């Protein structure tokens, strides 16, 4: 059986382009956004995980509640602290 190719040379990135990709993670939707500059190099790359959007929900759920209830509420939402649900 031939060995599979493990790496492949990619073509250069197109200049001045925007690319958006959505992938499903175990907590929900993960969004990747890439922006290239005039020479085709990455100018900006941003990843947003599902927890980013759901921290506001936890804040609303905790409104007028005792701070001692935070661990239980936090585990109910099961959010990522550092934003790495990837």
N, C-alpha and C positions, 0 to 999 in steps of 0.2 A: 504494500500500500504506500503510495507516495506521501511524503511529509506535506502537510498543508502550509500554505504561505501565512506566516504570522504577522508580517508587516507589509505595508504597501505604500509606495510613494504617492502622495496626493498631489493633484495639480495645484498651482498657485491660486490663492483666493482672488476673487474679482474685486477691483477697486470700487470704493464708494457704494457699498452694498449693505443692506440690512437683512438679517435672517432671523426668523423666530421659529422656535421648535417647542412643542409641548410633549411631555412624556408623563406617564402615570407612575407615581411613586406609591409607596404603601400608605402614606398619609393623604395622598391626593395629587393634584396636578403640579408638575414641576415645569417652569417656563425658562427656556434658554433664549437669550437675545445676543446676537453678535453684530458688530458694526465694523466695517473695514475703512481704512483711510484711502487716500489717493494712490498709494503704492501697493494696495492689496494686503497690507498688514493689519492685524487686529487693532482697532482703535479702542474698542470697549467690548467687554464680554460680561454679561450679567446673568446670574441664576437666581430665580426666586422660587423658594420652596413653599409648600402649602401652609406651613406654620406661620409664615409671614402675614398672611391674611387672617388667620384665625386667632392671633393674640388679642385683637380687638374684641372678639367674641368672649374670650375669657375675662377681659377687663369689664365688659358689660355684665357678665354673669356674677362677677364679684362685687358689683356696685352695692353698697349698703350692707355688705357682709363682713363678718369678723375676719381679721387677717389669719386667724388660726384655721379657717376653712380653706385657705389657699391650697395646701397640699392635696386635699381631696378633689377640689375643683380642677386643679392643674392636671391631676392624673386622669380625670374624666375627659379633658380635652386632648391629652397626650401630645402636647406640642413639643417641638424641638427647641431647646434653649439656644443653640448656636446656629440654627438655620441650615443644618446639613442633613436633610432627609434624602440625600441622593443615593 
